[in-house]
């Protein structure tokens, strides 16, 4: 019986038991879904009229504007978090203690604070009239701290011999960080970086607390200001907006996968010198000069019968 690193392979009885558990669990989940759908249908939330509201041009335009606003905030937050993450990672690895202490304190402070409090504090204290910039700043601060720790882990994972070799070549610390350590850290930690960007995209929904018209805020306004058959279409609105969030996150993950695969097969652009052919290697007969013990040579020989040089008595 083969064993795994994490656990022993299950025996015949354990395999049967696990299959029974899987079937029972799947049936329980299906039963819960069926009960939920039936209850929603009884209350009229699945009626066609509840979904027909998304055929109106005004609601479609509101959703399109919300998607654009969400992508704007995400773009600003993504760029800001990556730039701040690089700066904090370099600062935390600095040889200067004050710089290292400031970077460490900043990271630990804002990683400990709830993101909602950070966004609200920036909006109330500094950017009351600019909700988009307040949301982007709050997301940049929090996610920048997380990205800094990701990059720091990637830099520490690079073998020490590479930085030591770079220093031996006379490179400065800045050159070693920018040309040797950071590129390898980004490539090795790219999946984690993209995963955090997906989290950043989902966290834009916190903009509703500062009245930024992103997807969640728009969904709340649509559901609370539209009545169908005496009911508010919260279920249909949540399903549609949730589907849009899932689609955007899947597209971002697919982009990350494509970038990672492209980076693995990317060429450096350096041409490899052609190998030396065997016919190009000179032989002993092609090299001019005296040869010892040669039958037809003109150089000095020892006890040589055909040589014209000095002979031994």
Rosetta blueprint (number, residue, H / E / L):
1 X L
2 X L
3 X E
4 X L
5 X L
6 X L
7 X L
8 X E
9 X L
10 X L
11 X L
12 X H
13 X H
14 X H
15 X H
16 X H
17 X H
18 X H
19 X H
20 X H
21 X H
22 X H
23 X H
24 X H
25 X H
26 X H
27 X H
28 X H
29 X H
30 X H
31 X H
32 X H
33 X H
34 X H
35 X H
36 X H
37 X H
38 X H
39 X H
40 X H
41 X H
42 X H
43 X L
44 X L
45 X L
46 X L
47 X L
48 X H
49 X H
50 X H
51 X H
52 X H
53 X H
54 X H
55 X H
56 X L
57 X H
58 X H
59 X H
60 X H
61 X H
62 X H
63 X H
64 X H
65 X H
66 X H
67 X H
68 X H
69 X H
70 X H
71 X H
72 X H
73 X H
74 X H
75 X H
76 X H
77 X H
78 X H
79 X H
80 X H
81 X H
82 X H
83 X H
84 X H
85 X H
86 X H
87 X H
88 X H
89 X H
90 X H
91 X H
92 X H
93 X L
94 X L
95 X L
96 X L
97 X H
98 X H
99 X H
100 X H
101 X H
102 X H
103 X H
104 X H
105 X H
106 X H
107 X H
108 X H
109 X H
110 X H
111 X H
112 X H
113 X L
114 X L
115 X H
116 X H
117 X H
118 X H
119 X H
120 X H
121 X H
122 X H
123 X H
124 X H
125 X H
126 X L
127 X L
128 X L
129 X L
130 X L
131 X H
132 X H
133 X H
134 X H
135 X H
136 X H
137 X H
138 X H
139 X H
140 X H
141 X H
142 X H
143 X H
144 X H
145 X H
146 X H
147 X H
148 X H
149 X H
150 X H
151 X H
152 X H
153 X H
154 X H
155 X H
156 X H
157 X H
158 X L
159 X L
160 X H
161 X H
162 X H
163 X H
164 X H
165 X H
166 X H
167 X H
168 X H
169 X L
170 X L
171 X L
172 X L
173 X H
174 X H
175 X H
176 X H
177 X H
178 X H
179 X H
180 X H
181 X H
182 X H
183 X H
184 X H
185 X H
186 X H
187 X H
188 X H
189 X L
190 X H
191 X H
192 X H
193 X H
194 X H
195 X H
196 X H
197 X H
198 X H
199 X H
200 X H
201 X H
202 X H
203 X H
204 X H
205 X H
206 X H
207 X H
208 X H
209 X H
210 X H
211 X L
212 X L
213 X L
214 X L
215 X H
216 X H
217 X H
218 X H
219 X H
220 X H
221 X H
222 X H
223 X H
224 X H
225 X H
226 X L
227 X E
228 X E
229 X L
230 X L
231 X E
232 X E
233 X L
234 X H
235 X H
236 X H
237 X H
238 X H
239 X H
240 X H
241 X H
242 X H
243 X H
244 X H
245 X H
246 X H
247 X H
248 X H
249 X H
250 X H
251 X H
252 X H
253 X H
254 X H
255 X H
256 X H
257 X H
258 X H
259 X H
260 X H
261 X H
262 X H
263 X H
264 X H
265 X L
266 X L
267 X L
268 X L
269 X L
270 X L
271 X L
272 X L
273 X L
274 X L
275 X L
276 X L
277 X L
278 X H
279 X H
280 X H
281 X L
282 X L
283 X L
284 X H
285 X H
286 X H
287 X L
288 X L
289 X L
290 X L
291 X L
292 X L
293 X L
294 X L
295 X L
296 X L
297 X L
298 X L
299 X L
300 X L
301 X L
302 X L
303 X L
304 X L
305 X L
306 X L
307 X L
308 X L
309 X L
310 X L
311 X L
312 X L
313 X L
